[in-house]
Amino acid sequence: MIGLVSLMKKPQLPYFWTGSFFLAALILSIAIGSVFISPLEVIRSLFGQAVQETTTTIIWSIRLPRTILIALVGSALAGSGAAYQGLFRNPLADPYLIGVASGAGLGAVLAMSLNWPYSFLGLFAVPALAFIASLLTVALVYVFSRVGGSVPVTNLILAGVAVSSFTGSLTSFLMLHSTGELRRALSWLLGGVSLVGWPAILALLPFLLVGLTVLVLSGHALNLLQFGDEQAAQLGLDTRRAKLAIIIAASLVTAAAVSFAGIIGFVGLIIPHIIRIFFGADYRRLVPLSILAGAGALLLADVLARVVIAPQELPVGIITALAGAPFFLWVLRRGKSFGNW
């Protein structure tokens, strides 16, 4: 096992293995559905080769938009999770630590309680309000965390817990007084893509491109922050500016992902751990590898969500929790050192 891990840490291999995993999950996600399409036909269609017209329609109009959306959500959650774990130097940190999920949940349930019509604008009201509410929640947490000109990490966590509890209570209140949208709200809070299609991808993509690019470029800063703020500053890092950039970027991509896919747990917590075990703790490599692996992992979870009780579909958040919680307990049980932080 040690030899395998050492081999996989070689510079030329991590991106190959992680990229291969993502591509395999991508093809599997497109192939599996109510009508099975062979992986060979999927590949031919994606490369523009001739296949049956019905197959082309299924792939390009139905399955590919959903697959890309799920992959983008997984990459956002895993990438922001890796960044938060490095920022807080805490293996329990995840993308929802400072209130993104609770704020998005409040915004989404509020939008559903207003009974928007099922038009194009009405369907986009839920993710739009979820996105706005999540960013406002993070801004509120940041304001409450400031002490003079600095933002201590401990304050961020405590303010996040307090604000999340408050917004969670408001969400529960709205759900209790909901007349016809309770089931829809519960499904959204459990995680799952209900709004699919190319317009949803086009709406999500700009936020992810900006946010994930910033996180990937912050790898060196995250490495320095592992030594503590004082030593990182002595090494030439503007810690306040670096922390603010990481918080904004990670919160932006998380808010965008949650607004379209609901609250999907454990992806941002577990995937960085797996990457760290196999490929090391260098954040210049950890963040981009987590982005790739998170996309593949959520695609596999979505496939399971579609086939476990087919033709019905489980919320993908249930699958990630069922798989993620035992893995995390296993990591804790085997005493895997969290000292490489």
N, C-alpha and C positions, 0 to 999 in steps of 0.2 A: 504493500500500500504506500509506504514511504517513497519507494522508488518511482511509483506511478505519479505521485504528487510532484516529486522533483522533476520528472520528465515534463509534466504538463506546465510547469512554471517557466520553462525555457521561453525566451522572448518571442520566438517565431510561432509558438504553438497556441497560446491562449485565445487569440482572436480566431484562429482556424477552428478550434473545438467549439467555441461559443457561437461563432457564425454558422457552423454546420448544424449545431443544435437548433438555432433559430430557423434556418432554412427548412430543416426537416419538420419542425412544428408548423411552419407556415404552409407547407404543401399538405400536411395531414389535416390541418384546419379547413383548407379549401376542399379537400377530397371527401371528407366525412360529412354526411347530412342525410336528409330523408331519401335523397338519391345519391348513391355512392358513385364517385367519379375516380377512376384509377389515377394514381399519382403521375403516370406517364402522360395521360391526357391533360392533367393539370399543367404539367411542365410545358407541353406542346402549346397549350393555349396561352400561357403566360409569355411565351417567346413568339407569339403571333403566328404559329403554324395552324393549318386548317384542322378543325375538329367539327363535330356536329353542331349545328346552329343552336340547338337546345342547350347543349353543354356550355357553349360560349356564353349564352344568356345567363345561365345559372352562375357561372364563375364570375363574370364581370359585373353583373347587375345585382347579385344577391350575396354571394359568399366572399368575394374579394373585398368589398367595402367593409363588411363586418370583421373580416380577418385583420385588415390593416388597422381598423379602429381599436380592436383588442390589443394588437401588437403595440400600438402607440401608447395605450393606457399602461400596459405592463412595463414598457421602457421608462415611462414617466415615473411610475411608482418606485421601481427598483433604483433608478438613477437618483431620485430625490432621497430615497431611504439611505443609500450609501453616503450621500452628502451629509444628511442629518446625523448619521452615526459618527462620521468624522468630525463634524462641527461640535457636537455635544460630547464627543469622546465617550460614548455610551452605547453598548451593544444592544440595548433595549429601545433605542430611538427608532422611530419610524416616520413616514411622511405625515402622519396625522398628529404628531406630538404637540404642535402649538396651535391646534384648533382648526386646521383646514377642513377636516371631515365634518366636525360638528357644525361649522358655519355653513358648509355646502348643504348638509342635511336640512338645516333650518331654511335656507333659501329654496331648496327644492320642494319641501313640504309646503312652504308658504305659496309657491307658485301653483302647486297642485290644488291647494285649498281654494284658490281663486277661480277654479273651473274654466281654464282657458279653452277656447274652441280647438278642435283637432284640425287646425289649419297649419300651414307651414310655420307661420310666426308663433302660433299657439304651442306647437310641439317644441320649438326652440326656447320658449319662455322658461321651462324648467332648468335646462343646463345654463342658460344665461343668468338667471337669478341665483342659482347655486354657485356659479363662478364668482359673481359680484359679492355675495354674502361671505364666501370663504376668504376672499382677499380682504374684505373689511374686518373679518374676525382676526386674521393674522396681523393686520395693522393695529387693531386694538390691543392685541397681546404685546406687540412690540412697544407701543406707547406705555403700557402699564409696567413693562419690564425695565424701562430706562432708569438709570440712576446717574444723574448728572449727564455727562457726555458718553457714558458707557452703557452697554447692555449685558450684564452678567448672564451666563448660560443658565445658572440655577434660577434666576428670576424669569427667564423665558419659559422654562419648563413649568414652574409653579403658576405663572400667569396663564399659560396654555391650559393647564388642568382646570383652573378656576373658570376661565371663559368658556371652555368646552362644556363644563357642567352646566353653566347658565344657558348656553345656546341649546344644549341637549334637553334641558327642562322645557324651554320654549317649544322645541320640536315635538316633545311628547304632548304638550298642551294642545298644539294645533292638531295632532293626530287624533286625540281623544274627542275633539270637537269637529272632526271631519265627517261629512255626510256621505260622500260617495267615492273618495279617493284613497281610503285607508289601505286597501290591498295594493294599489299602485305605489303608494308611499313606502310600504313595507318591502315590496319587491325592489324598489330603488335603493333603500337603505341597506339591503342585503347584497347589493352589487350585481350588476348585469347591464348589458347593452340593450336598450329598448329603442333608441333612436339611431338608426343605421343609414348608410347611404353616403355618397360622395360629398354632399354638402356638410355633413357632420365632420368628416375628415378635414375638409378645407377650413372649417371653423376652428378645429383643434390644432392643426399643424403649425401655424405661425407661433403660437405660444410655446409649443414644445421645442420647436427649432431654436428659438431664442433662449429659453430656459435651460435646455439640455446642453447647448453650446457653452453657456456660461459655466455650468457645473463641470463639464469636461475640462475646460480651461482652468478651473479652480483646483485641479488635482495637486499642484505644487503647494498651493496655500493650505489645503487640507493636510498635507504631509507635515508642514511646519506647525500647524495648530496642534498636532499630537504632542508636541513638546511643552504645551502650555502657552498662554498669551504672552507672558514676559519674555520667554526665550524666543518665541516666534518673532516678537518685535525686535529683539536684539539681532536676529538673523535678517532683518530688513523688511519684514512683512508689516504692512499697515493693517493690523488685526481688526480694527473697527470697520474699515472699508471692506475688507475681505469677508467678514462675517455678514455684513449687511448684504453684500452681493449674493452670497450663498443662500441666505434666508429668502431673499426676494426671488431668486431663480428657482429654488426648490419649491417654494410656496406657489409660484406661478404655474409650474408644470403639474404639481399635485392638484391644485384647484381646477385646472383645465381637464385633467384626467377624471377627477371625481365628478365634475359637472356633467360628463357624458356617460359615465359608467357606474355611478353610485359608489358606495363605500366598499372597496375590495381590500380585505385585510391580508396581512402576512407577506404579501409580495415584496413590499419595501423593507420588511424586517428580515426575511429569510434569505432572499436571493443574494444580498451583499455578503451574508455569512458564508454561503456556499462558495461564492467567488473567492472570498478571502482564504478559505480552507485550501482550495485547489491552486490558486494563482498568486497568493500573497496579498499583503496589506498596503502596497503602494497605490495611493489614490489616483495617480496619473494613469494607472491601468485599471484599478478597481472600478472607477466610475463608468468608463465606457463599456467594460465587460459586463457590469451589472445591467446597463441599459439593454444590451443585446440579450443577455440571459433572462431578464425580466420579461421581455417581449415573448420569447419562446415559452417560458414557463406559464404565462397567462394564456397563451394560445392552447397549450395542452390542457390547462384547467377548463377552458371554455369548451374544448372538445368533449371532455368528461361530463361537463354540465349538460351537454346536448344529448348524450347517449345513455346516461345512467338510468333515467326513467323515460326514455323515448317512447312516444312522440312528444311528451311534455319536456320542459326544459327547466333545470334547476338554476337559481341565481348563482353566478360563478363565485360569488363571495363565500358561499357554503363550501364549495370544493376547495378553495384556497385555505379556508380555516381548518377543514378536516385534514388536509395534507400538511399545512404549515405548523399547526400546534404540536402534533407529535414530533415533527422534526426538530422544532425548537427545544422541546423537552429532552429529546435525545442528545442534542448538543450540550445542554446543561448537565445531563446525567453523566455523560462520558468525560466531563471535566475539561472539555476543550478550552484551552486558555484564551481568555479575553485580554490577555496582557499585551497583545500586539497593537494596542491602541495609542 
